[in-house]
Amino acid sequence: MPQHRRLEPRAPWVEVVATEEDWDAADPHLLVTMLGHLLLIRTFEEYVLDLAKAGLVHGPAHSSIGQEGGAVGSVLALAAGDTVNGSHRGHHQFLAKALQHVEPKGIDPTKDFSPDVRDVLLRTLAEICGLDRGFSHGRGGSMHLRWKDAGAIGTNAIVGGGVPFAAGSAWAHRQAGTGAVAVTYFGDGAVNIGSTLETLNLAAAWRLPLCFFVENNRYAVSTGVEEATGEPRLSGRGPGFGVASWRVDGMDALAVYLAMREAAAYMRAGDGPALVEADVYRYFHQNGPFPGSAFGYRTKEEEQEWRARDPIDQLAGHLTRRAVLGRPDIDAAITRARDLMAAVGDDLLEPLPGGKPGQRRIKPAEWPDPGFAHVGVRGDLSEFEEARTAFTGELTEGRFIDAVAGVMARRMRADDSIVVLGEDVHRLNGGTNGATRGLKGAFPDRVLGTPISENAFTGLAGGIASDGRYTPVVELMYADFMWVAADQLFNQIAKARHMYGGDDAMPLVLRGKVAMGTGYGSQHSMDPAGLFATAPGWRIVAPATPYDYVGLMNSALRCRDPVVVLEHVELYASTGEFPVDDLDYCLPVGRAAVRRAGSRVTVLTYLAMTSYVLRAVEASGLDVEVIDLRWLDRASLDWETVGASVRKTNNVLIAEQGPVGTSYGGWLADEIQRRFFDWLDQPVQRVTGGEASPSISKILERAAIAGEEEVAAKLAEMTEY
């Protein structure tokens, strides 16, 4: 018979229970402040549900009534410099952090609330109602609450989507040496999401000061936690990743405070991340003012059992037992909070003209200007006002890959806010292609080799960029892996600036390798330009020469928007004009390069396809103008250069390598035909690959992508008449 030896996790896993002695020892000022937070948040949430019932909240109203103890107890254990983010059900987390920010000495609900408290409630309610005076001018609404000054760095509508961003905030705290920690709040649904689990592993491997705070309210919409997982004690996830974990009754605000105080001390000591599971209960359905029992997935008896353990009632009981406050004091505080919310509502609402008694509407002056809808998708590029765009050095012949490594080394020497991260970027003498050669030795704490976890480290980079103290440069080993990190790239990084009001920068550079034509097959060969062109928020750079790479990467790093820099693997070994000593110039955003002048046809192209086009044109002897677009996104494309060429040639060919279904040229052709229809002698023509992704077989791969021969054939066809 084999021997069996019981294994224990390295990380501790404990349950914290607040005893009556703990309640007796608790500072009365802390308990009164807890009551103030709980009453304000509960009253706020009840008011929001009333507005939702009256049809005055556009979109969901995810109430946190019943769950306030977890948010209040945990936030009051944090310091002013700590940061938090949360989930779609995040009103209570956001308000707890915002109230702590404006009243750091505490809130006494037996006295009149301060104007700052009133302003927090007003702006939060305005945001939930979609109004201009909200924190994000109404763009975020109920699910996207952010007040960066208060350390509330954003609630999130994607389940688990905000967890990697919090890791980025934690990394920035540690790198800056502030001693601050980050807390990411999420529910029992997100604990099984890949981005959460990837981030648990990454945070543990890097020992980040990040607390994973699980609000286990037992239901993901209507699916019970026991249905969704084999281990409903969700804090058990932590030890499996080497993360110290605490479990606590989230209906007991003091117990949560004590557990969070221990977890925060653990993180501040440099011992790594923590996980806190708070067992809580949402009194209402996923959305709106009705209990879950009304929808049949839980019983009234269950709801009554949890309501009997209400966090406000528990706290009030101990306050009266200890004679800190009397019941009349508490009742008066409840009335005071309700009166405050009624006054806040009066700032935003008015009687509905011609309506029934009691019917109200949003005051028309409170709505955002419709013209604001698209403002702030990207920045205004004012950061380039002082940029040097003139090249002043000498040129020599050099390799493309040396430009990649050289310009990054130069920028990291000049700017200690730049951090590079990705798989194997710290090994193999510069990663798999040498693009980060020499950087780890020169900047050991700013070149971070990551686990294979694209969602986690891409989102972590988004959190670093959002923090504002550092500029991350992320390498995704192949562009196809962008699909793996798609939530972080397109739902988080791309939308963050606009979603949270349009003011906060997102300075992030994503290096993506295109390996088409190199034999890496269907899952390592995509050109993602077409994908990114449809995603508002991203700028797209496609360098085709060593000289361009240096200037375009400098511009990407200066830009305060997220920029994807496409690098074709086929170009790495190519040579061209290379700057000898001046690696500091920028090539302006939105400036294409005319590689060959002509008057018969305009060919628009980018990346490795540029050289194929030039060879095809030279061999044809045709009078063709070739434009290397360089900047591909809708906001940065050089319409001035393109338009001048179209008006001259009256014929346009868009040439790219990739498959027709995901091509960049589709939207570009549509845009050209609408902008320049009167100058076109024929429809915009295109050269692309076929429908299939490239295969491993050299013959099949060549048949699937476009090259010199396809360009030559199309030019001959276009110039026959």
C-alpha positions in Angstrom: 0.0 0.0 0.0 1.3 3.5 -0.8 1.9 5.9 2.0 -0.1 9.1 2.1 1.3 12.2 3.6 -1.0 15.1 4.1 0.1 18.3 2.4 -0.6 21.8 3.8 -0.4 25.0 1.8 2.4 27.4 2.6 0.1 30.3 2.9 -2.1 30.7 6.0 -5.9 30.4 5.8 -7.8 31.6 8.8 -11.3 32.7 9.9 -11.6 35.9 11.9 -14.5 36.2 14.3 -15.1 39.4 16.3 -15.9 38.5 20.0 -17.9 40.6 22.4 -14.6 41.5 24.0 -13.5 42.9 20.6 -16.6 45.0 20.5 -16.0 46.2 24.0 -12.4 47.1 23.2 -13.2 48.9 19.9 -12.7 52.7 19.8 -16.1 54.3 20.2 -15.0 56.9 17.6 -14.4 54.0 15.1 -17.8 52.5 15.8 -19.6 55.8 15.4 -17.8 56.4 12.1 -18.8 53.0 10.9 -22.4 53.8 11.7 -22.1 57.1 9.8 -20.7 55.3 6.7 -23.3 52.5 6.9 -26.3 54.8 7.3 -25.2 57.1 4.5 -24.5 54.2 2.1 -27.8 52.4 3.0 -29.8 55.5 2.7 -28.2 56.4 -0.6 -28.9 52.9 -2.0 -32.5 53.1 -0.9 -32.9 56.4 -2.7 -31.3 55.0 -5.9 -33.8 52.1 -5.8 -36.7 54.6 -5.5 -35.4 56.5 -8.5 -35.0 53.3 -10.5 -38.5 52.3 -9.6 -39.7 55.7 -10.9 -37.8 55.2 -14.2 -35.2 57.9 -13.4 -32.1 55.7 -13.6 -31.2 54.8 -17.2 -29.7 51.4 -17.1 -29.0 49.1 -14.2 -29.1 50.0 -10.5 -27.1 47.2 -8.8 -28.0 47.7 -5.2 -25.5 46.8 -2.5 -28.1 46.9 0.3 -27.1 44.2 2.8 -23.4 44.2 1.7 -22.3 47.5 3.3 -20.5 45.9 6.2 -17.8 44.4 4.0 -17.1 47.7 2.2 -17.2 49.9 5.3 -15.2 47.6 7.6 -12.5 47.1 5.0 -12.1 50.7 3.8 -11.9 52.1 7.4 -8.9 49.8 7.9 -7.1 51.4 4.9 -4.8 54.5 4.7 -5.4 57.6 2.7 -2.9 56.6 0.0 -4.3 53.2 -0.6 -6.4 52.5 -3.7 -9.5 50.4 -4.4 -11.4 49.3 -7.4 -14.5 47.2 -7.6 -17.2 45.4 -9.6 -20.5 46.4 -11.2 -22.1 46.2 -7.8 -19.8 48.8 -6.3 -21.7 51.8 -5.0 -20.9 50.9 -1.4 -17.2 50.4 -2.1 -16.9 53.7 -3.9 -18.8 55.6 -1.3 -16.9 54.2 1.6 -13.6 55.2 0.0 -14.9 58.6 -1.1 -16.4 59.4 2.3 -13.1 58.4 4.0 -11.3 60.7 1.7 -13.4 63.8 2.5 -13.7 63.0 6.2 -10.4 61.3 7.2 -11.1 62.0 10.9 -14.4 60.1 10.7 -18.1 60.9 10.4 -20.4 61.5 13.3 -24.0 60.8 12.1 -25.4 62.5 15.3 -24.3 65.8 13.9 -25.0 67.6 10.6 -23.1 66.2 7.7 -20.4 68.3 6.1 -20.8 70.0 2.7 -18.1 67.7 1.5 -20.1 64.6 2.4 -23.1 66.2 0.7 -21.1 66.8 -2.4 -19.9 63.2 -2.6 -23.5 61.9 -2.4 -24.6 64.5 -5.0 -21.9 63.7 -7.5 -22.3 60.0 -7.1 -26.1 60.1 -7.5 -25.6 62.4 -10.5 -23.2 59.9 -12.1 -25.6 57.0 -11.5 -28.3 59.0 -13.2 -26.0 59.9 -16.1 -25.7 63.6 -15.4 -23.0 66.1 -16.2 -22.0 66.9 -12.6 -21.2 63.2 -12.0 -17.7 62.1 -11.5 -17.4 61.0 -15.1 -20.0 63.5 -16.4 -22.6 60.8 -16.6 -20.6 58.4 -18.8 -19.9 55.8 -16.3 -23.2 55.5 -14.5 -23.9 52.9 -11.8 -21.2 50.4 -12.9 -18.3 52.7 -13.6 -17.6 54.9 -10.6 -14.3 56.6 -10.3 -12.7 59.4 -8.3 -9.0 59.0 -8.6 -8.2 61.8 -6.1 -10.0 59.7 -3.4 -8.1 56.5 -4.4 -11.2 55.0 -6.0 -9.7 54.0 -9.3 -12.8 52.6 -10.9 -15.6 50.1 -10.6 -16.1 47.8 -13.6 -19.0 46.2 -15.5 -16.9 43.2 -16.7 -16.9 40.4 -14.1 -13.3 40.1 -13.0 -12.2 42.7 -15.5 -10.9 45.2 -13.1 -8.8 42.8 -11.0 -5.6 43.1 -13.2 -5.8 46.9 -13.1 -5.7 46.8 -9.3 -2.5 44.7 -9.6 -1.0 47.5 -11.7 -1.9 50.0 -9.0 -0.3 47.7 -6.4 2.9 47.4 -8.5 3.1 51.2 -8.9 2.7 51.7 -5.1 5.6 49.3 -4.5 7.8 50.7 -7.2 7.3 54.2 -5.8 8.1 53.0 -2.3 5.0 54.7 -0.7 4.0 51.7 1.4 0.5 51.9 0.0 -1.6 48.9 -0.9 -4.4 48.2 -3.4 -7.7 46.4 -2.8 -9.8 44.9 -5.6 -13.4 44.0 -4.7 -15.3 41.4 -6.6 -17.9 38.7 -6.0 -18.3 35.0 -6.0 -18.8 35.0 -9.8 -15.5 36.7 -10.5 -13.5 34.3 -8.3 -13.7 31.7 -11.1 -12.8 34.1 -13.9 -9.5 33.6 -15.7 -8.4 37.2 -15.2 -8.9 36.9 -11.5 -7.0 33.6 -11.2 -4.2 34.8 -13.5 -3.8 37.9 -11.3 -3.8 35.9 -8.1 -0.8 33.9 -9.5 1.0 37.0 -10.8 0.5 39.0 -7.6 1.8 36.0 -5.6 4.8 35.5 -7.8 5.7 39.2 -7.7 4.7 39.6 -4.0 2.5 42.6 -4.8 0.7 44.6 -2.0 -2.7 43.7 -3.4 -5.7 42.5 -1.5 -8.3 40.3 -3.3 -11.5 41.1 -1.4 -14.2 38.6 -2.3 -17.7 39.7 -1.4 -19.4 36.3 -1.3 -23.1 37.2 -1.6 -23.9 33.6 -2.6 -25.5 34.4 -6.0 -24.3 35.3 -9.4 -27.6 36.8 -10.7 -29.6 33.7 -9.8 -27.0 30.9 -9.8 -26.0 29.8 -6.3 -22.3 29.5 -5.3 -22.7 25.8 -4.6 -23.8 25.3 -8.2 -20.8 27.2 -9.6 -17.9 25.7 -7.7 -16.9 22.6 -5.9 -15.4 24.6 -3.1 -17.9 27.3 -1.9 -15.4 28.5 0.7 -14.0 30.9 -1.8 -11.1 32.0 0.4 -9.7 28.6 -0.3 -8.5 29.9 -3.7 -5.8 31.9 -2.0 -3.6 29.2 -0.4 -3.6 27.4 -3.7 -1.7 30.3 -5.2 0.4 30.9 -2.1 -1.7 33.9 -1.0 -2.5 34.4 2.7 -6.2 34.3 3.2 -8.8 35.4 5.7 -12.5 34.5 5.9 -14.9 36.7 7.9 -18.6 37.4 8.5 -19.2 40.3 6.2 -22.4 41.3 8.0 -20.2 42.1 11.0 -18.4 45.4 10.1 -16.0 45.2 13.1 -14.9 41.6 12.2 -14.2 42.8 8.6 -12.2 45.8 10.0 -10.1 43.5 12.2 -9.5 41.0 9.3 -8.6 43.8 6.9 -6.3 45.4 9.4 -4.4 42.1 9.7 -4.3 41.7 5.9 -3.1 45.3 5.3 -0.3 44.9 7.9 0.7 41.7 6.2 0.9 43.4 2.8 2.7 46.5 4.1 5.3 44.3 5.7 6.3 43.1 2.2 4.9 39.6 2.6 2.9 39.7 -0.6 -0.8 39.7 -1.5 -3.7 38.8 0.7 -7.2 37.5 0.1 -10.2 38.3 2.3 -13.5 36.6 1.8 -16.5 38.3 3.4 -19.7 36.4 3.6 -22.4 39.0 2.8 -25.9 39.0 1.3 -27.6 41.2 -1.2 -31.1 41.8 -0.1 -32.4 42.5 -3.6 -32.2 40.9 -7.0 -29.3 41.4 -9.3 -30.8 44.7 -10.5 -33.7 46.7 -9.2 -35.9 47.0 -6.1 -37.3 43.4 -5.8 -36.0 40.6 -3.6 -34.5 37.5 -5.1 -37.4 35.4 -3.8 -39.7 37.3 -6.2 -37.8 35.5 -9.0 -37.9 32.1 -7.4 -34.2 31.3 -6.9 -34.2 31.8 -3.2 -36.7 31.6 -0.4 -38.3 34.3 1.8 -37.1 32.3 4.8 -33.5 32.5 3.7 -33.8 36.3 3.1 -35.3 36.8 6.5 -32.5 34.9 8.2 -29.9 37.1 6.6 -31.8 40.3 7.3 -31.9 39.3 10.9 -28.1 39.7 10.8 -28.2 43.2 9.2 -24.8 45.0 9.6 -26.5 48.3 10.8 -28.6 46.6 13.4 -25.6 44.6 14.7 -23.6 47.8 15.0 -26.4 49.7 16.6 -27.0 47.0 19.1 -23.4 47.2 20.3 -23.4 51.0 20.4 -26.5 51.0 22.6 -25.2 48.1 24.7 -22.0 50.1 25.4 -24.0 53.3 25.9 -21.9 55.0 23.2 -25.2 56.1 21.6 -28.8 55.8 22.6 -31.6 54.4 20.4 -33.0 58.0 20.0 -29.5 59.1 18.8 -29.5 56.3 16.1 -33.0 57.0 15.0 -32.2 60.7 14.7 -29.1 59.8 12.6 -31.2 57.7 10.3 -33.6 60.6 9.8 -30.7 63.0 9.3 -29.3 60.8 6.5 -32.6 60.5 4.8 -33.2 64.2 4.9 -29.7 64.7 3.4 -30.6 62.4 0.5 -33.9 64.1 -0.1 -32.1 67.4 -0.3 -29.5 66.0 -2.6 -32.2 64.6 -4.8 -33.9 68.0 -4.9 -30.8 69.4 -6.5 -31.2 67.1 -9.5 -35.0 66.6 -9.8 -38.1 68.7 -10.3 -41.8 68.0 -10.6 -42.8 66.5 -14.0 -44.6 69.2 -15.9 -48.2 68.0 -16.4 -47.5 64.9 -14.4 -49.3 63.3 -11.5 -48.6 64.5 -7.9 -45.2 63.2 -6.8 -44.0 62.5 -10.4 -40.6 63.9 -11.0 -38.0 64.3 -13.8 -34.4 65.1 -14.1 -33.8 68.9 -14.4 -33.0 69.5 -18.0 -29.9 71.6 -17.1 -28.4 68.6 -15.4 -28.0 66.5 -18.6 -24.6 66.5 -20.4 -24.4 68.4 -23.7 -24.9 65.8 -26.5 -21.8 67.3 -28.2 -19.8 65.8 -25.3 -20.6 62.2 -26.5 -17.3 61.6 -28.3 -15.0 64.0 -26.5 -12.1 62.3 -24.8 -12.0 59.1 -26.7 -8.3 60.0 -27.1 -6.2 62.9 -25.9 -5.6 66.1 -27.8 -1.9 65.4 -28.3 -0.8 68.6 -26.5 2.0 66.5 -25.1 3.7 66.9 -28.5 4.0 70.7 -28.3 7.6 70.4 -27.1 8.5 67.3 -29.1 11.5 67.5 -31.3 10.6 66.3 -34.8 13.8 67.2 -36.6 16.5 64.5 -37.0 19.9 66.0 -36.3 22.3 63.1 -36.3 24.1 60.9 -38.8 22.6 57.9 -40.6 24.2 54.6 -41.4 23.0 51.2 -42.6 21.6 49.1 -39.7 19.3 46.3 -38.7 15.7 46.9 -37.8 15.9 44.7 -34.7 18.8 46.9 -33.4 16.6 50.0 -33.7 14.0 48.2 -31.6 16.4 47.5 -28.8 18.4 50.7 -29.2 15.6 53.2 -28.9 14.1 51.4 -25.9 17.4 51.5 -24.1 17.8 55.2 -24.9 14.3 56.0 -23.6 14.7 54.0 -20.4 18.0 55.8 -19.7 16.4 59.1 -20.2 13.1 58.4 -18.4 13.0 56.2 -15.3 9.2 56.0 -15.5 9.3 53.5 -18.4 8.8 49.8 -17.4 9.0 46.9 -19.9 7.1 43.7 -19.3 6.1 40.5 -21.1 7.0 36.9 -21.5 10.7 36.2 -21.6 11.6 39.8 -22.2 14.2 39.4 -19.4 15.9 36.3 -20.8 17.4 34.9 -24.0 19.5 38.0 -24.6 16.5 40.2 -25.3 13.5 37.8 -25.6 12.7 35.5 -28.5 13.9 38.0 -31.1 16.4 40.2 -29.3 14.1 43.2 -29.0 14.9 43.8 -25.4 18.6 43.0 -25.6 20.6 44.5 -22.7 17.7 46.0 -20.9 17.4 43.7 -18.0 21.0 44.2 -17.0 20.8 48.0 -17.3 17.4 48.4 -15.6 16.8 45.3 -13.5 13.8 46.6 -11.6 12.0 47.9 -14.7 12.2 44.9 -17.0 9.7 42.4 -15.8 9.5 38.8 -17.1 5.9 37.7 -16.7 4.1 34.4 -16.3 2.2 33.2 -19.4 -0.9 35.1 -18.5 -1.8 37.7 -21.1 -5.0 38.9 -19.4 -3.2 39.5 -16.1 0.0 41.2 -17.2 -1.7 43.2 -20.0 -4.3 44.4 -17.5 -1.6 45.1 -14.9 0.1 47.3 -17.4 -3.3 49.1 -17.9 -3.4 49.7 -14.1 0.1 51.0 -14.1 -0.7 53.4 -17.0 -3.9 54.5 -15.2 -2.0 55.2 -12.0 0.0 57.8 -13.9 3.4 57.5 -12.3 4.9 55.0 -14.8 4.6 54.3 -18.5 4.4 50.5 -19.3 5.6 48.9 -22.5 4.0 45.5 -23.0 5.2 42.9 -25.3 2.7 40.3 -26.5 4.9 37.6 -28.1 2.6 37.2 -31.1 -0.3 39.4 -32.2 -2.7 36.4 -32.0 -2.3 36.5 -28.3 -4.1 39.8 -28.3 -7.3 37.8 -28.5 -6.4 36.1 -25.2 -6.0 39.5 -23.6 -9.0 41.0 -25.5 -11.0 42.1 -22.5 -8.1 44.1 -21.1 -7.1 45.6 -24.4 -10.6 46.6 -25.7 -13.0 46.7 -22.7 -10.5 48.2 -20.2 -7.5 50.0 -21.7 -9.2 51.3 -24.8 -12.3 52.5 -23.1 -10.9 53.8 -19.8 -10.2 57.4 -20.7 -13.6 58.0 -22.3 -15.6 55.9 -19.9 -14.4 57.8 -16.9 -15.0 61.2 -18.3 -12.3 61.8 -20.9 -9.6 63.5 -18.7 -7.3 60.8 -17.4 -4.5 59.7 -19.7 -3.7 56.1 -20.5 0.0 56.1 -21.5 0.6 52.5 -22.6 2.6 51.1 -25.4 1.8 47.6 -26.7 4.4 45.9 -28.9 2.7 43.2 -31.1 4.7 41.0 -33.4 3.2 40.0 -36.8 4.8 36.7 -37.9 3.0 36.3 -41.2 5.2 34.6 -43.8 7.6 33.1 -41.2 6.0 29.6 -40.9 4.4 30.0 -37.5 0.9 29.0 -38.6 -2.6 30.0 -38.0 -2.3 30.9 -34.3 0.9 32.9 -34.5 0.6 35.0 -37.7 -2.3 37.5 -37.6 -2.1 41.1 -38.5 -4.2 42.9 -35.8 -4.4 46.3 -37.6 -8.0 45.7 -38.7 -9.0 44.6 -35.2 -7.5 47.7 -33.5 -8.9 50.1 -36.2 -12.4 49.2 -35.0 -11.6 49.8 -31.3 -12.0 53.4 -30.2 -9.2 54.6 -28.0 -6.2 52.9 -29.6 -3.6 54.6 -31.8 -1.8 52.2 -34.2 1.8 52.6 -35.4 3.3 50.4 -38.2 7.0 51.1 -38.8 8.5 49.7 -42.0 12.2 51.0 -41.6 14.7 51.2 -38.8 14.7 55.0 -39.0 10.9 55.1 -38.8 10.9 52.7 -35.9 13.0 55.0 -33.7 10.9 58.1 -34.4 7.6 56.3 -34.1 8.5 54.5 -30.9 9.6 57.8 -29.4 6.2 59.3 -30.4 4.4 56.3 -29.0 6.1 56.7 -25.6 5.4 60.4 -25.5 1.7 59.9 -26.4 -0.7 59.9 -23.5 -3.0 57.5 -25.3 -2.6 53.7 -25.6 -0.5 53.0 -28.7 -0.1 49.6 -30.4 3.3 49.3 -32.2 3.1 46.6 -34.9 6.4 44.9 -35.6 6.6 42.5 -38.5 9.0 39.6 -37.7 10.1 39.6 -41.3 11.5 43.1 -40.9 13.7 42.3 -37.9 16.5 41.0 -40.0 16.1 43.7 -42.7 18.4 46.7 -42.9 17.9 50.3 -43.8 18.9 53.8 -42.7 19.7 53.7 -39.1 20.4 56.7 -36.8 24.0 56.6 -35.4 23.7 58.9 -32.5 20.3 60.7 -32.5 17.7 58.4 -31.0 15.5 61.2 -29.5 13.6 62.5 -32.5 9.8 62.0 -32.9 8.0 61.3 -36.1 4.8 63.3 -35.8 1.5 61.6 -35.0 -0.6 61.4 -38.2 2.2 61.8 -40.8 2.5 59.2 -43.6 5.6 58.8 -45.8 5.5 59.0 -49.6 8.0 56.3 -50.5 7.6 56.8 -54.2 6.0 59.6 -56.2 3.7 58.9 -59.1 0.6 60.1 -60.9 -1.3 57.0 -62.2 -2.2 55.0 -59.1 -2.0 55.6 -55.3 -1.0 52.5 -53.4 -1.6 52.7 -49.6 0.3 50.1 -47.6 2.2 49.5 -44.3 4.7 47.2 -42.5 6.4 44.5 -44.5 4.0 44.9 -47.4 5.7 48.3 -48.2 8.8 46.7 -49.6 6.8 44.2 -51.6 4.8 47.0 -53.1 7.9 49.0 -54.0 9.5 46.1 -55.7 6.4 45.3 -57.7 6.1 49.0 -58.8 9.7 49.2 -59.8 9.4 46.0 -61.8 6.2 47.2 -63.5 7.6 50.5 -64.7 4.3 52.1 -64.0 3.9 55.7 -62.7 2.6 54.7 -59.2 2.7 56.6 -56.0 3.4 54.5 -52.9 2.4 55.8 -49.5 3.6 54.1 -46.3 0.8 55.0 -43.9 2.8 54.6 -40.7 -0.2 55.7 -38.5 -3.2 53.5 -39.1 -6.0 54.4 -36.6 -8.9 56.5 -37.6 -7.8 59.6 -35.6 -4.2 59.5 -36.7 -4.4 58.6 -40.4 -2.8 61.2 -42.6 -5.8 62.2 -44.7 -4.0 65.3 -46.0 -1.3 63.2 -47.7 -3.8 60.5 -48.8 -6.2 63.1 -50.2 -3.6 65.0 -52.1 -2.5 61.7 -53.8 -6.0 60.6 -54.6 -6.8 63.9 -56.2 -3.7 63.5 -58.3 -4.0 59.9 -59.4 -7.8 59.2 -59.2 -7.1 55.5 -58.5 -6.4 53.8 -55.2 -5.1 50.4 -54.3 -4.8 49.3 -50.7 -2.2 46.5 -50.3 -1.8 44.4 -47.2 -0.8 40.8 -46.4 -3.4 39.5 -44.1 -6.7 37.6 -44.6 -9.6 39.5 -46.2 -11.9 38.8 -43.3 -9.9 40.6 -40.6 -8.2 43.1 -42.9 -7.4 46.7 -42.2 -8.2 47.8 -45.7 -11.9 47.1 -45.4 -12.8 50.1 -43.3 -10.1 52.2 -45.1 -11.6 51.6 -48.5 -15.0 52.5 -47.3 -13.7 55.8 -45.8 -11.8 56.7 -48.9 -14.8 56.1 -51.1 -17.0 58.3 -49.0 -14.4 61.1 -48.6 -13.0 61.1 -52.2 -15.8 59.7 -54.3 -15.8 62.6 -56.8 -12.1 62.1 -57.6 -12.1 58.3 -58.1 -12.1 56.8 -61.6 -12.9 53.4 -60.3 -13.8 51.7 -57.0 -11.0 51.5 -54.5 -9.1 48.2 -55.2 -7.6 45.9 -52.7 -4.8 43.3 -52.4 -5.2 41.0 -49.4 -4.6 37.5 -48.4 -7.3 34.9 -48.8 -10.0 33.9 -46.2 -7.9 31.3 -44.4 -5.3 32.1 -41.8 -1.7 31.2 -42.8 -0.7 27.6 -42.5 2.5 26.0 -41.4 3.3 24.6 -44.9 5.5 27.0 -46.8 3.4 26.5 -50.0 0.1 26.9 -48.3 1.2 29.9 -46.3 2.4 31.7 -49.4 -1.0 30.9 -51.1 -2.8 32.4 -48.1 -1.1 35.7 -47.9 -0.4 38.6 -50.4 3.0 39.6 -51.7 4.8 41.2 -54.6 3.1 39.1 -57.3 -0.4 39.9 -56.2 0.4 43.6 -56.1 1.9 43.5 -59.6 -1.2 41.7 -61.0 -3.6 44.1 -59.4 -1.7 47.1 -60.7 -1.7 45.7 -64.2 -5.4 45.1 -64.0 -6.1 48.7 -62.7 -4.0 50.4 -65.5 -5.4 48.4 -68.4 -8.1 51.0 -69.0 
